[in-house]
């Protein structure tokens, strides 16, 4: 039977020197970003009926911990706990099915998870409705939004009830015309009292996205299976085939209104928050800003990227957002986390505009804006600027036979003539610098003799590599590593072959796979790369070139 029974998981006065030390610690703490994401808990829905299970989800970034579920046993019957790790490895998601023991408002207390505690939750439990006697198996279907907007994500929940053990079975739900249907997550297993009989329940969740407005009729869900009979059933040849059909669900899909914000983003709710927001920085050194968006009623495919801030006086490098999709209160919920590396170019106050996202409130029927306040960073002067600014060029001699006409400052500064003039200045400055370097080396390059020590060369230092790993691209980091070896290396494979530290070689391979093969998260690979090369590359000695035992096929002349 193609039914998954695991719970689905759709966080005395000190002396002078001590006072200075304490003040320094306070200043250091003030420069740190906001605390890491707290351990969080939420229910897949805020209300249920007597005997119907809900799922408690807990997310944490602590390693090697597990929630303490003991405070829940008084009001709930707990199902098997479930645990899964995020692809990046920095978060863990726990889940457990809770079946309430009584009706009313039940309090889910704060639970201990490692060194942190979750926030308390509340669950409304209504009495079970009186129902007519049911058979051995029946189906229920429910949508979280009966009147959605076009292209709005709708949560569809199909429940299979069975009062007899099953040997096999198949639960199907066909997609309607004019909408897409996608199964989400794993099946959730629970039990429920319906009338005088106790049923096992398998809950399956789908994501329904209407593609046009008007009436949308969802085909009924169907189940076909075979029950497990006893000895006498086999003896008398009792038919153990089971079948059930759920009710048809009809939705009234509303059209996109005129003047709605674009891109069209119909949601039930959207909130933004800073996960990391530094207050201080140094010029030439990257600081990280992390923004989280929680969208109720959206999936990763529908949700646009959190915008990249345009910062005057700084370079901004954005990573791809990390997304997590869940089912909360019977509908989809998306959490997107995006990281930005901001490199200030000069000292002083730096304003980083807060992100703004336009969306359509499908419940209220009006346009909304989710926004965060601007960040203001106090930037101190750094030891090395991120990009060395070239020195002013030497005066350009006038061409023979005439004078060089230059427009006064401000006149046609954006014209074609100024661009050519700037390019000529830069080229002349590079030629002058090359002549000076050539003269400092004696005007010629002398080849090395056998046994002679190599000539000293100027190579980038580990600090330059750290700056590129913080704010540059992977290609720039590879180019820098190629020049940091004793002899220039040809490509990335040559760099990996020359590294003496397996961790550094593995970090480069992981970054290459994340960027070029889609294996792994680029954010996690970049963090591992920074850690591996914090103190610079560690090279192994260059292997001696073996002399070929045979003469070349084509002798050199």
Secondary structure by P-SEA (a helix, b strand, c coil): cccccccccccccccaaaaaaaaaaaaaaaacccccccbbbbbccccccccbbbbbbbbbcccccccccccccccccccbbbbbbcccccbbbbbbbbbbcccccccccccccccccccbbbbbbccccccccccccbbbbbbccccccccbbbbbbbbbbbccccccbbbbbbbcccbbbbbccbbbbbccccccbbbbbbbbbbbbbbccccbbbbcbbbbbbbbbbcaaaaaaccccbbbbbbbbbbbbccccccccccccccccbbbbbbcbbbccccccbbbbbbbbbbbccccccccccccccccccbbbbbccbbbbbbbcccbbbbbbbbbbbbbbccccbbbbbbbbbbbbcccccbbbbbbbcbbbbbccccccccbbbbcccccccccccbbbbbcccccccccaaaaaaaaaaaaaaaaaaaaaaaaaaccbbbbbcccccccbbbbbcaaaaaaaaacccaaaaaaaaaaacccccccaaaaaaacccaaaaaaaaaaaaacccccccaaaaaaaaaaaacccccccccccccccccccccccc
